[in-house]
Every structure is written in structure tokens, then in C-alpha cells.
């Protein structure tokens, strides 16, 4: 695994990006950053196209599944599988995601 520098997102909301052909959603929650794969585990819908962020929850608007952006855990079905999460850190004023 390696750390990849990413463009700093706005101080609120989320931004989609791609690293090594993996679509990610980078989310700022309070003073922390989180990264999840930009795909619902239920129907493979893209959160950045068919979803929204509500606090620490990413909601897939395809079928209503909800996930915790911190852990990837399913909060609301029909999804039953977690989504992939990735570590994010700030280093010398830059954001980095570990893949």
C-alpha cells in the first residue's frame, strides 16, 4: 500500500476522484477526512452520481442503502455488504489517501 497525494477538497461536503483506477469519495466530517469507494455494494451505483452525504452517512439513491463513511458499515439495507474505506491523512498541509 502507498500514500497518494490528492487535491484538497472544499472544507465541507464531498469530492469524487480516481486513484489507480479506483473511484473514491473523499468526505470531510468535522475536522477529519474519510475516503470510501465510490460504489454501492448493493447495485454498484456511484455515490457521486446517485448519492448524497448526510453528516457521516453516505446514501445511495438507487435503492436507499446507507453507509457509515468512517467504517463503511451498512446502516440501512437493502445493501448487506460494507463498502471499502481508505485511510486519509494530512501531511505538510496536503491530503493523502492510502491505497
C-alpha positions in Angstrom: 0.0 0.0 0.0 1.1 3.5 -0.7 0.1 7.1 0.1 -1.2 9.2 -2.8 -1.5 12.9 -2.6 -4.9 14.2 -3.6 -6.3 17.7 -4.3 -7.7 19.3 -1.2 -11.5 19.2 -1.3 -13.6 22.1 0.0 -13.9 22.3 3.7 -17.4 20.8 3.6 -19.2 18.2 1.6 -17.5 15.6 -0.6 -15.5 15.3 -3.7 -15.1 12.4 -6.1 -11.7 11.4 -7.5 -9.9 8.4 -9.1 -6.6 6.9 -7.9 -5.1 3.8 -9.7 -8.5 3.3 -11.5 -10.4 3.2 -8.2 -13.2 5.7 -7.9 -13.2 7.3 -4.4 -15.4 9.7 -2.5 -13.5 12.0 -0.2 -15.6 13.3 2.7 -14.8 15.9 5.3 -16.6 15.3 8.6 -15.9 17.9 11.3 -12.1 18.2 11.3 -11.4 14.7 9.8 -11.3 13.3 6.3 -12.6 9.9 5.2 -12.4 8.1 1.9 -14.8 5.4 0.6 -15.0 3.6 -2.7 -17.5 5.4 -4.9 -19.7 2.4 -5.4 -22.6 1.0 -3.5 -22.1 -2.6 -2.6 -25.7 -3.4 -3.4 -26.2 -2.4 -7.0 -22.8 -0.8 -7.9 -24.3 2.7 -8.2 -21.9 5.6 -8.0 -22.4 7.7 -4.8 -21.1 10.8 -6.6 -23.7 10.4 -9.4 -26.6 8.7 -7.5 -26.0 9.6 -3.9 -25.7 12.2 -1.2 -23.9 12.8 2.1 -25.8 13.4 5.3 -23.4 14.0 8.2 -21.3 10.9 8.5 -23.6 8.9 6.2 -23.4 8.3 2.5 -26.8 7.5 1.0 -27.2 5.6 -2.3 -30.2 7.0 -4.0 -30.6 4.0 -6.4 -32.2 1.8 -3.7 -31.8 3.7 -0.4 -28.9 1.9 1.2 -26.9 3.9 3.7 -23.3 3.5 4.9 -21.1 5.0 7.6 -18.3 6.9 5.9 -16.0 6.2 8.8 -16.3 2.4 8.8 -18.1 1.5 5.6 -20.7 -0.4 7.6 -24.2 -0.7 6.3 -26.7 1.4 8.3 -29.8 0.9 6.1 -30.4 -2.1 3.8 -31.0 -3.4 1.1 -27.2 -3.5 0.9 -25.7 -6.2 3.2 -22.0 -5.8 2.4 -19.8 -3.0 3.7 -18.1 -0.6 1.3 -14.4 -0.2 1.1 -12.8 2.5 3.2 -9.3 4.0 2.8 -7.1 5.9 5.3 -6.7 9.6 4.8 -4.1 11.8 6.4 -2.9 15.4 6.3 0.9 15.7 5.8 2.6 19.0 5.5 -0.7 20.7 4.6 -1.5 18.1 1.9 -4.1 15.4 1.9 -3.1 11.8 1.2 -5.1 8.6 0.7 -3.6 5.2 1.3 -4.3 2.6 -1.4 
